[in-house]
Amino acid sequence: MHLGQSQGQVIDLWNEPDRKEQLEVSQYFIYDRLKLEVEFQKGRVERLFFFKPAGSKGSIEIRRKQVSYGMSRTQLVRKFGKPAEQGKGRTILDKYVRSWISYPTGVQFEFGKNGKLELITIFWPEKT
C-alpha cells in the first residue's frame, strides 16, 4: 500500500472496506478489522491512518526506523529528531483530542492521554 494508489488497487489489496465515509473533498475507506483508515482525494490515496490495535504493541517500519505503538514522544523524537510541527492534547466537549508531532517527511504521530503512541499518519512529504 502506498500513497497515490487508486480505490480499486486498495480494494484489490484489502477487499471492500468495513465502512465508507464521504466528506467535502475526501472519501474514507475504514477497515475496522485492520485498524486502518485510508483517505482518498480525487480517487487516489492521500493519507493513511494506522491506529493502535487493542491490547497490542505492534510495530511499523517507517523510513528504516522501527516504531512501536506505546512509544513515548521522547522516544520518537530521539529516532526522528525535532518535529516540524506539534500540538498539545486537550479535552473538547468531553472528548480527548490527542497531542501530536509531525515531520515534513510525511509522518505524524499522535499520543493518548497516557502520552503513548496511538495513531500513525502517513501523508505526502513536503516539497522542498
Protein Blocks (a to p, Z undefined) as FASTA:
>chain_A
ZZhiafklmmmmnopafbdcddfklccdddfknopacddeehiafbdcddddehiacdcd
eehiacdehiafklmmmmnopafbdcddddeehiacddddddfkopacdddfkopafbdc
ddddddZZ
